[in-house]
Amino acid sequence: MSTMELAWFKSSYSGTQGDDSIEVAVTEQAICIRDSKDVARPCFAVGREGWTSFVRYAAHG
């Protein structure tokens, strides 16, 4: 699946003022992350277990 076919979304915490942010797309194998200002660049993909660990770590500050 190409990155153009993925369902990209921004966090509900992202502003609507054109702020810098990331977009995320979920696939069966991975979580894909890209820069919302430069969608032509390749995305960064992380396995589901790695993403879960990252989110758990980030939530604890």
N, C-alpha and C positions, 0 to 999 in steps of 0.2 A: 504494500500500500504506500503510495507517495504521500508526502507531507501535505500536499494540496487536498487530498481526499479525507484527511483527518478532521474530526470535529474539535476545533481549537476553542478554548475559552479562557477568560481572564478571571482572576480571583474577584470575589464580590468586594474585596477591600481595595481593588484598583480604582483609581480616580477616573473621572470622565474628562479631565482637563488636558488629555494628551500626555499624561505622566509616563515616565519610563516604567515598563512593567514586563512581565513575562506572560506567555500563554502556555497552556497545558493541554495535551490531548492524551486520551487513555486508549490503549490497544489491549488485546488479550495478552501480549507478551511484555509490554513495557509502558512506562509513562514517558511521554515526549515533552520536552520543554524547549521553547524558542523565545527569542527577543521579539516583542510585539512591534518594535520600530524597524526591524530588519528581517522580515519573514522570508527573504530569499536565501538567507544563510541556512546551512544545515541545522537540523534540530539536535538536541542532546537527548539521548534515550537512556533511561534507567530501568532496570528490572523492577518488578513490583515489590520484591522483598527489600531491595535497596531504597526504593522510594518510601516505603513504610518506615524503615529505620531512620531516614532523613527527616521525615515529618515528625516522628516521635522525638528525635533529638532537638529539632527546631522548636517544638512546642514547650520544651523544658528550658528554653532560654539561653 
